[in-house]
Amino acid sequence: MSSRYPAPITPTRTRIGWMGIGVMGGAMASRLIAAGYSLSVYARTPSKATSLLSLGASLAHSAADLAASCDIIFTMIGHPSDVQTLILDTLIPVITPGTVIVDHTSSHPALARRIHLSALENHCHSVDAPVSGGDVGARSGKLAIFAGGDADVVQWLKPLFDVLGQATYMGSAGKGQSCKIANQITVGGNLVGLSEGLVFAEKAGLDKDKFLAAVSGGAAGSAAMELFGKRMIDRDFRPGGFAEYMVKDLGMGVDVVEEEEEEEAAVVVLPGAALSKQLFSGMVANGDGKYGTQGVITVIERINGVKHD
């Protein structure tokens, strides 16, 4: 039994595939299992799937096997080049008509549009649906999901998106990715400002916990402060999202110009985002690219000669 689009999504009939089971992907996939859905996973290193298998997931032997056996395929991988290889070159040529691909990777809008067109040519559908909310949001099912593609397909996916968080339909293919880039521009600036505020507070002799408590209820308060302020103080740099991925995301806003044939093609001058990208790139240069994005405080500390054990 299966329930490919447009048949209703139900835990008893809908077969879900998942590729990309890192910090974010693994937490998101586990929520779908907990909601009663049948989930198959593919991992290049099968041992990384152990926790999901213990929850009831099954292991596919290859990406092609997963594609052939699932109604909906979720991907949450690393870079646009990975998306190109996995989705355009591997999955779409072999998936069954009616299958829907949901790409949660933060990737390039133009690539999302190419995937959308290629999927349609193969009688399938794709939705670009990058997320925000970090590992905390992934575990608690409170992610912000930015969805681009066919509105009817996005609405059809609502039962699954509701398990993961709150989905907002942003428009045609690629618009979800554009929203994520704008999100990262905003978050990057917030994290840099939060880092500088904490370093200034420390240099001024303030208790940093009291500083956070004092300002969080005012205009300085933000989701970034709520999620990462205490982690910065406690030197907890475990990743919800890698710093090196923030460099990638900001680069898509700062460095990449859309193809000339795109109607919306434009060069956007983003001086704040460019500075944020430089600071997160500093993390990568310091060997901290696998830290969480809250680790950008270490760059501000280095600039100011602040040392911690």
N, C-alpha and C positions, 0 to 999 in steps of 0.2 A: 504494500500500500504506500502511496505517496500523495503529496498535495502540492504540486508545483503551481506556480502562479497561473491563473487567478483563483485556484481552489483555496478555501479558507485554511488558515494556519491553525493547527491543533497539535497538542503534545503527543497525541496518539498516532498521528499520521505523518506529520512533517518531519522529514529527515534533514538534519542540519550537519554541515561540515564546517570545521574550523581549522584555519592555518595561521600560525603565529601565536604561540602560547607562552610568551614572556610574562613580565610582571602584569601588564595590562591585559593582554589577550587571555592569559590563563585565568585571571579573576573574572573576566567577562564570560568566558566559556563555562566556568563553574556555576555561574548564576543561572545560565540556561538549563544546565543539568538539574540544578536544584528546583527549577520551575517545572520539571517533568519532561523536558524535551529529550529526544534521542539524539545523541551527538557523536559524530565520528571526528577524529583529529588526525592530522598528518604532521609529523615532526621529523626533520632530517636527523635529529638525535632522539630516538624513541624514548630513551630514559627520561627525557624532560617531560614526557607525558604521563609519568607514573602517577602523579597526584590526581590528574583528571581521570585516568583509568580506574583508580580506586573509588572514584565517585560514580562510575558507571559508563564512562565514555568508551568507545571502541577505537582501535588504532587502525588506520588505513596504511597500506604498504607503500603507496605512492600518491602523489598529487592527482594523477590521472584516475586512480582507483577511487579516490574521494570524490572527484568531480562526477564520475559515472554513477555514484550511488546516492547522491544528495539532491534535495530540492532547492536548498539555499546554502550558499557557501560564504562564510565570513572570513575575511583576511585582516590580519593586524601584524604587519611586518615592518621593515625598517625604512628603506629609502625608495624614492621613485624608480630607481634602476631595478630594485627587487620586485616592485609592483609590475613593471614592464615585463620582466622575465616570467614571473609566476602567473599573472592574470592574462596578459595579452598573448604571450608566447606558449604558455603551458595549458592553462585552464580553458580558455574560450574555444580553442580548436577542438576540444574533446567533450565539452559539457553537453548534456541532453537539452533539447529545446524546451523552453519554459523554466529553466533554472534561473535563479536570481543570485547574482554576486553582490555582496555588500562589503565594500572595502573601507575598513576603519583606519587604515594607514594615513598618516599625514603626508600627502603627496601633492603633485602639481596639478592645478586645474586643467591645463591642456591635456595632460595624460588621462585624467578622468573622462574628458570628452572623447578622446580616442577610444578608450575602453567602452564607453557607452555605445558609440557607433559600431564598434566591432561586435559587441554583444548582440545588438539588434540585427546585424547581418547574419548572425548565427541563431536567430530566433530566440534569444535570451534577453535578459535585462541586467543592468548594473546600477548600483547606487553608491555614490561616494558619500561616506558618512563618518568623517573623522570626529574625534571626541575630545572633550576637555573635562578635567576633574581629577586627574591623577589616579594613583593606586587606591586612594581612599574612596574616591567616587566609583571606581571600578568594582571594589569589593562590596560597597553598600548599595549599588544600583542607582547612583545619583549622578551619573555622567550627563553632561550636556552633549547632545548628538546633533551635528550639523549635516543635514541630508540634502543631497543634490541628485537630480535625475527625474524620472517620470513621477509626477505627483501621485498617480494611482498606485504605483508600485510601492512608494514610500508609505502611503496610507495602509496598504496591504501588510507591510512589515510591522505595523504598530504593535501587535501583541508581543513581538520579540524586543522591539526597542523599549517598550514599557518595562521589561524585565531589567534592562540595562541602565535606564535613565529617562531623560526627557528629550525627545527628538523634535527638532524644529525643521520644517521644510524650507530650504533656502532658495529653491528655484531649480533651474535646469542643470544638466550634468556639469560638474565642475564648480558649482556654486557652493557646495559643501566645503570643498577644499579652499576656496577663496575665503570663506568665513573662518576656517581654522587658521589661515595665515593671519587674518586680521585679529583673531583671538590671541595668537602667539605674540603679535606685535604689542598688544595690550598687556598680556601677562609678563612678557619680558621686561617691559618698562616698569611694571609693578614690582617685580622681583629685584630689579636694580635699585629702585627707590627704597624698598624695604631694607635691602642690604646696607645702603648708605645711611639710612636712619639708624639702624642698629649699631653700625660702626661709630657714627657720630655720638650716639648715646653712651657707648662704652668709653670713648675718649673723653666725654664730658663727665664721667664718673657716675652715670645713672645706673640704677639697677635695671637690667634689660627686660626682665619679666614685668616689672612695674611699668616700664615704658610701654610695652605692648598692651598691658591692661588699660593704661591711661588713654592711649590714642585709638584703640580699636573701635571704640564706640563713636568716634568722631569722623571727620571727613577722610582721615588717613586709613580708616578701616577698609578691608577688602577681603575677598575670598582668598587671595594670595597670602595675606597676612594670617588669616584663620588657618589655612592649610600648612603654611611653611614657616611662619614666624617662630614658633616654639622649636621646630626642627632646626632652624638656623642657630638658635641660642644653645641647643643641646648638642650641636655638632652632628646631627643625624642627617647624613647625606645619602641615605639609601634612596634609590631612584623610584619615583613613580613614572617619570619620563626622563630619559637621559639628557644630559647637557648637550651632547653632540647632536641630538635630534633637534634641540632648540636652535642650534646653529643652522641646521638644515632648513628648518621652518622659517626662520627669519631671513635666510638667504633667498627663499622663494619670493619674499616680499621686497627685499632690498636689491637683489642682484639680477633677478630673472625678469626679462621683458617678454610679454606674450607675443606669440607669432603675429607677424604683421597683418595677416589676413583676418585676424580676429577683430570684430567690430569694436570691442571694448578695449583694445590694445592701447596702453598708455604707460608712460613713465611716471611713477609716483615718487616724489622726493620725500624720504622718511628719515630725517636726521637722527631722531631718537632711536628708531629701530636699528639704524646703522651702528650707533654707539653700543646698543645692547648686544648686537651681533659680535662686535669686537670684544666685549667683555666675556661673553659666553665662549667665544673662540679662545680667549685667554685661559679659560678653564681647561679646554681641550689641550692647549699647548703645555699646560702645567701637568698633564697626565691625568686629569680628572674628568675626562669626557664621559665616563660611565657613572659619575655621580649624578644625583638628582639635580634638577635645575636650581633648587634652593642653595646649592653649593656655590653659586655665583658670589655669595658673600666672601668666599675665600679670596677672590680676585680683588675685591675692594679692600680686604684686610691686608693683602700683600702690598698694594699701592700705598697703604698708610702705615706700614711697618708693624701691624698688629699680629702677634704670634699667639697661637694656642697649642697646647699639647695634643 
